[in-house]
Amino acid sequence: MGQPPGDHAFVRTTRPEAAAAARIGAGLGLRKRAELLELLRPCFARVEPWLQAGKYAAALMSDLPRRNGWTLAERAGDRTPDRMQRLLSRAVWDAFAVMRVVRRFAVAGLDQAARGSGRRGLAIGAIDETSQVKQGERTAGVKRHYLGCAGKVANGITTVHLAYAREGTGHALIAARQWIPREQLEDPARRTMMKLPPGLAFRTKGQLAIDLIGEVLADGVRLDFACGDEVYLRHYLLIRRTLATGELAFCYCYVPPGQPVSLSRLIRAAGCRWPVEEDFRSGKGCFGLDESQVRLFTAIARHTALVMAALAICAVTAALLRRRTDTRAPAPVRPDQSPPADPGMIPLTVPETCHLLAHPPPPGAASHWLAWRRRHQALSAWYHQRTRLARNTEIALVR
């Protein structure tokens, strides 16, 4: 028998297959975390903040109910929150250089996973913004405006992100810039209070999106399409109709000259726009993207960069193990089909990978619940697919 791939290991165990998958996932995740931390070393002027950044990222990948300077410091084993606060505010390191390293790590890992799957799939840059509610007027970028997280006009900050999505493989956030209102940039006193960089100029959210795309392309990342909502992109019109209700959804599509275009490619690209929403959900729910308790521009960027690093570690780990951990039963083909005796399990997800890294290796109970959740989700997905078959049959009969 040949040797296993470098990123995998055989596990000999009498426990169920799920336990082996858990051990493999935790082991690979720990190796990927160490790999990225080593790549980040040149971004730091001194070794102490570099090591503290590793502790910060590791604490983000935990089961803490809230992630702030105090809770992260306690999780990391620090005696006080001083080191965590110094890391974000006063230590000498480049958050945007960290983002570049995270981008290269995430793109390389997702591309490797795509090659291993035997299908290239589209490479998509998905653009969107996410917000965090903030009180007061002293936080960099804070303003009363519409916040998606609040569902209304509220006081908060907004950051534009670009996610890299490999079709059928995985996705991660690879670039980000905070939107700063013009009035803050034009007020010297507020610039000083918020520690806005001297060369920072006003950019609309659309301009920030263009900046991110240019930055990613200049870094050698190859994108088949860039996808965003109507705030960011506009050209051809793609219309999607919901079969059940007839409701219409509209997608504007820009196709560069010389880019091969077909309806199927546009539909596939539009379908890859949604992973950025999943990255926001994972970034907030698993890594505390919206839980920073900092106010200065640089500190916000540093927290964002380290959350992106934590997300990239879990996204790459899950993508590399996708084929190995996907044991789902075949999808239903008839609306009256009986459910499978064994639904199998969905592949490891980013949240489950984060959970494994919080408890490596998982004891028996944790391994049991990991398997139960994945099996339950596989069965739920099977029933959802069968329901859609029945709905499509009803629509066809009506017609």
N, C-alpha and C positions, 0 to 999 in steps of 0.2 A: 504494500500500500504506500502511495506517495505521501510526502509531507503535506500538512495542511497549509493554507495560505498564511502569510505572515501576520495578518490581523485576526486570525482565528486560532482556536485551540480545541483539541478533542477533550471531552470531559467523560471520564469513566465513573459512572455512578449508578447505584441501584434505585435512585429516586426517579420519578417520572421525567419525561422529556422536558417538561417545563422547568424543572429544577436545573437541568443542564443548561437550558437557554438562559436562565437567570444568571448562572455563574459565568457563562461566556460573555453575556452582556455587561456584567459588572467589571469583568477583567478587561475587556476591550475598552470600555468607557474610561477606566482608570489609566490605561496606556495612552489613550487619546488626550486625556487631560494633561498628563505629564508631557506629551509631545507638544501640545500647544503652549504650555507654560515655558518650555525651553525655547520655542520660536519667539516668544515675547521678550526674552532677556534683553536684546539690543534697544528696546523701547524705553528702558529705565536707566537713569543716570547712576544709580547705586543698587546694590544687591538687596538691601533691606526692603525698599518699596516693591521690588519685583517679587520677592517671597511673600510680602503682605498681599499683593494682588492675587497671587495664587491661592492664599487663604480666603480672600474675599470671594473669588469665583467658586471655590469649593463650598463655602458657606451658602452661596446663592443656590447651589444644587443640593438643597436639603429640604427637610419637611417643616421648616419654620412657618408658622402661621403668618408672620409679618417679617419683612426683611428690611431692617434699618441698621444704622451704625451700632446701636446697642446689641440687638439680637445677633447680628453677624459676628460681632466681636466675641460674644459669649459662645456662639457655636464654634468659632475658630480657636477657642481656648485662650484668648487674650484676657488679661486681668481688668482692663478698662477699655472703653471705646476709642481711646486717644489715637491708637495706631490706624484704625479704620478711618477716622476722621482726617488724620494727617494725609493718608493715602489719597483721599479725594480732593483735599483742599490745598495742601502745601508741598507735598512731595514733588520731586522733579521727574516727570515722565510725560510722554506724548500720547494722549488718548486717541488721536486720529491715526497715529502710526500703529497703535494697537488694533484699531479697526481694519487697517490695511492687512496686517498679519492675520487677523481673524478671517478676513475675506478670502485670502489665498488658501488658508487652511480649510475653510468650509467648501470652497469651490473644488479644490483638489480632492477632498474626501467624497463629495457628492459625485464628482465625475468618475472617480474610481468605482464607486458603488454602481453607477450607471453602466460602466463597461463590464462589470462583473455580472450584471443581469442579462447581458447579451443583446440589449436593445438600447440604442442611443437615446431616443426620446428628445423632445425639444428642451432647449435651455432658455429659460424665461427670466427676465428681470421684472419683478412685480413691485409697483410703486404704490405707496399709501402713507397715510399719516396716522399717528396715534397721539393721544393726549393724556394729561394727568392733571387732576384738580389741584390747585394750589391756592392758599389763602394769602391775603395781604398784597402788597405792591412791591416787595423787595426782591422777589425771585426773578432771575434773568428770563425774559420772554413772557412773563405773566401778563395776561390781559383778559378782559371779559370778551369772549367770543364763543361761537358754537363749539362744544366739545362732544365728540361722538361717545366718549365713555360716560358722560353725564346725560346725553340725549337732550341737551338744552344749552342755552347760552349760560356760561358760568365762568368763574375765574380759574384760569389754568394755563398750562404751557402745551405746546404742540411740537412734535418732531416728525420730520419726513423721513421715511425709511425706504430702502430698496432691498427686496428679498431675492435671493437666487433660488430658482426652483428647477429641478431636473424632473421632467415628466415621468411619473411612475416610480420615482426613486426617493426623493426627499427635498427639503428646502430649509433655508436659514436666512437670517438677516445679515447682510454683508456691507451695508453703508447707511449712514444716518447723518442728518444735520438738523439742528434745532432752528425753528422759525423764530426770529426776533422782530417784534413790531418796529416800524420805522421811527415812531416817536421816542422809543428808548435809545435808538442809535443816534438820534439827533440831539439828545439831551446829555451834555457832558457830565453833569452831576450823576445822572442815572447810570451812564456808562461806567463811571468810576465805582459806584456803589455795587453794581452787578458784576464788576470785573470783566466787562466785555472786551475782547482783544482789540488792539488799536486798529488793525486793518479790516475788521469785520464790517461789511457793507450790507445794506438792506437788500434782501432777495425775497421775492414772492415765493409761495409754496411751489408754484409751477417752475420757477427758476431754480429752486433748490433741487427739484426732481431732475431737471436737465443737468445740473451740476453733478448729481450723484451718478447719472448714467454716463456722463463724460469721464468721471473719475474711475468708474468700474471698467469702462472700455480701455482707458489709458493704462490700466493695470493688467491688461491682457486677457480679461474675461470675455469670452465669446458668448453673445446672446443672439438667439434666433428672433426673439421678439421682446419688446418691453411693454408691459401691460399696466394700466392704471384706470381710475375712474375719470369722469369727464373733466375734473379739475386739471388733469395732467396731460391727457392725450386726446387727439381728435383728428380724424380723417375719414376713412371709409366707415360705413354704418353696417354693423352686424346686429340682426334682430333675433332674439330668442323668444319663443312662445311656450308658455307652460301648458302641457297637454291637458291637465286636469281643469284649469280655470280659464285658459285662453289669455292670461295676463302676459303682457309683453315686457321684455327687458332689452335695453339698447346698449350696444358696445361700439364705440368709435375705434377704428383700426387704422393705423398708419403703416404702410408697407414701403420700405425704402426702395429706390430704383434698383433693379437687378435681383431683389429678393424674391425667390419663388413663392407664389401665392396661390392658394386654392381655398375653397370653402372649408374643407376638412382641416387644413392647417390653422386657419383663423379660429375655428371652433375649438381646436385643441389648445391653442394659445390662450384664448379667453378662459378656458377651464383651468389654466394654470395661474390665473390672476388671484384666485382665492387663497392659495397657501400663505400669502402675506398676512391674511386675517388669522390663520392658524398660528403663525409665528407671534403675532401680537397676543393671542390668547395664551399661548405657552409662555411667552416672555413675561406676561403679567402674572399668570396663575402659578407658574413653576419657578420663576427666577426674580420676581419683584421688579419688573421693568418700570412699573408705575408707583413704586413704593419708596423712591429716593426721598430723603428728608433734607436735601441740600438746596441751596438757593443760587450759588454762583455758577456762571456759565461753564467754566472748566470742570467744576465738580459734577454738574449734570452730565456733561459729555463723558466723563470718566466712568460714572455709574453705568451709563448706557453702553459704553464699550465693553465693560466687564460682564454685563448681562448678555451682550451679543456673543462674547466668548463662551459663556456657560451654555447658551443655546446651541452654538455651533458644535461643541463637544458632544452633546446629546443627539443632535441631528445627524452628525456624521456617523456616530456609533449605531444609531437606529437604521440608517440607510445601508451601512455595510452588512448589517445582520438581517436585512429585510427578507431576502430569499430563504435564509436558514431558519428563520423563526415564523414564517408564514405557513401555517398548516391548515388553512381554511378548506372546508369542503367545497366541491364544485357549486357554482351558483345555480339556483333553480332555473328550469326551462319551461315550466308550466305553472299557471296560477293555482292549480289544485294539487301540486306536488307535496308529498309528505316531507316533513323536516328530516334532515339526516340524523342518524343515530349518534354520530360524532361530528359536531360542527367544526372541530379543529379550533385553532386559535389565530387571532389576527397577529400580524408581525409586531415586534416591539415598537412602541411609539416613543416620541420625545418625552412625554410625561412619565411613562413607565421606566424609561432609561434613567431619567432624573431620579426616580424613586430607588432604582437599583444602586445608583451612586451614593444615595443618602444612607443606604444600609448594605454595604458590600461586605462579604457575600450574604445574601438574605438567608436568615434562618428558616426553619421549616414552615412556620406560619406565614411569613412574608412571601415565600415562594408559592405556597398554596394560594394566597390571595392574588398574586400576580397571574397565576394560571387561571384562576376563576374569572378574573376581570377580562382577560383576553378571550377566554372561551365564551363568556357571556356576550361580549361585544361581537364575536364572530356569529353567534346564533341570532343576535338582534339584526345584524346586517343582512343575514340570509332571509329573515322574515321581511325586512324592508324591501329587498329585491323582489320577493314573491308578491308583495302587495303592489309594487309598481307594475308587475306583469298583469295582475288582475285589473288594475286601473287602465292600463293600455288596452286590454281586451274590451273593457266596457266602452271606452272611447271609440274603438274601431266598430263596435256594434251600433253605437249611436249614429255614426257616420253612414 
